Amino acid sequence: MTTPPFRAAIFDMDGLLLDSERPIRDAWLQAARELGAALDEREYLEVVGRNAADSRALLQERLGPACSYDAVGERATALLADTLARRGYAVKAGALRLLQALRERGVPCAVASSTARAEVEQRLHDALLAPFFAGLSGGDEVTRGKPHPDLFLLAAHRLHHAPHHCLVFEDSEPGTRAALAAGMGVVVVPDLKRPADDTCAASLAVLESLHEAQARLDTWFVGRPPGVNVYE
């Protein structure tokens, strides 16, 4: 297990920084029902944390031949647009204060999300979180999505830090496994579905919310040494 102190932080976005997984889930389940597809919550949760290509393959299999992924996705997008026009995605509890604390310490932060990069940028902008991040990596920028390590390795590269200097904050099983495969430390903050026990056991900590992370920053992080290239 990779251990502290770390020099950089990498965050998942959906379900970790933003309370977006619930409205997205609800839109997909409602759209499937409207189009006569038998998609239940347990089946939908299999795609949480995965990129668009992997999610498409899994959901089309669950929807069956009588209902297309594209049709359900189009209806779900329309339902989400209505939801977002009314209230947008809420920032998760503790996220803003944690990002502020990391900035005060000089700890650089990035986002590594399975969502496409342009959408990541838009959601962070809308939530007023974009200024906290020095780097982003989106699901459409890598060939292999989570649970493969590629997204996190790209984010670390853009922060100019070695993987073992990075601490990842994740909510999902695929994301946690991806961070571990990248050789990074990982803190799990479960959202819709808690990762498996063995995955949690391999993490640095499992928290109820990002609020709990603030008390551990002295243990987990050191600031970036001024003028030093730490990507080695």
Secondary structure, 3 states (H helix, E strand, C coil): CCCCCECEEEECCECCCECCHHHHHHHHHHHHHHCCCCCCHHHHHHHCCCCHHHHHHHHHHHHCCCCCHHHHHHHHHHHHHHHHHHCCCCECCCHHHHHHHHHHCCCCEEEEECCCHHHHHHHHHHCCCHHHCCEEEEHHHCCCCCCCCHHHHHHHHHHCCCHHHEEEEECCHHHHHHHHHCCCEEEECCCCCCCCHHHHHCCCEECCCHHHHHHHHHHHECCCCCCCCCCC
